[in-house]
Amino acid sequence: MSNRRPFLLASMILLSGLLLTPTAVAQTQADSAAVRQAARDYIEGYYTADAERMERAVHPALKKRMVYTHPKTGADSLNRQDARALITGTRQRSPTPDDQRRAEVRILDIYKDAASVRIDAQRWVDYLQVAKWQGEWKIVNVLWELRQQPTASR
């Protein structure tokens, strides 16, 4: 019986792990690839000034926000941009030179029809909320923050 005890203990641990581990409801490879593609269309569309690619990535009701602290008064405000302004701004800008682009995309979580994604860009970090809308993954919210810029040495 003592030879079976380690086997039984290992089996019980494995079984309890399977029963207590939450199941990944929508983390299929296809969903992960589609979420990643939406994030890539967003950031690469911005860098290449490809408004159609940006439009493909975002939901029409998208809201993009950043907390801005006024340097003199210290007062906070919420800078806001909607999908139309983001797409129009993308169309009107000049492409970013290749050597100034950074687009590290990391899926933080996917559950059913919702996902969270972090993009580390050249001068900022974007946190995306992505939703499966009518069978396609679309960015519905972006909260972003500027990176600390190096100061010029004197």
TAMO-V987285 format. One record per pair of residues at least 12 apart in sequence whose C-alpha atoms are under 6 Angstrom apart, sorted by the first residue. I is the first residue (numbers start at 1). J is the second residue. If there is no record, write none. Layout:
BEGIN
i=I j=J
i=I j=J
END
This chain:
BEGIN
i=25 j=111
i=25 j=112
i=26 j=111
i=26 j=112
i=27 j=110
i=35 j=137
i=38 j=57
i=41 j=53
i=41 j=54
i=41 j=57
i=42 j=54
i=42 j=57
i=46 j=90
i=47 j=95
i=47 j=96
i=48 j=95
i=49 j=90
i=49 j=91
i=49 j=93
i=49 j=95
i=51 j=87
i=51 j=90
i=51 j=91
i=57 j=138
i=58 j=138
i=58 j=139
i=59 j=138
i=59 j=139
i=59 j=140
i=60 j=83
i=62 j=82
i=62 j=83
i=62 j=140
i=62 j=141
i=63 j=81
i=63 j=82
i=63 j=141
i=64 j=80
i=64 j=81
i=64 j=141
i=64 j=142
i=64 j=143
i=65 j=79
i=65 j=80
i=65 j=143
i=66 j=78
i=66 j=79
i=66 j=143
i=66 j=144
i=101 j=122
i=102 j=121
i=102 j=122
i=103 j=120
i=103 j=121
i=104 j=119
i=104 j=120
i=105 j=118
i=105 j=119
i=106 j=118
i=113 j=131
i=113 j=132
i=114 j=130
i=114 j=131
i=115 j=129
i=115 j=130
i=116 j=128
i=116 j=129
i=123 j=146
i=123 j=147
i=124 j=145
i=124 j=146
i=124 j=147
i=125 j=144
i=125 j=145
i=126 j=143
i=126 j=144
i=127 j=142
i=127 j=143
i=127 j=144
i=128 j=141
i=128 j=142
i=129 j=141
END
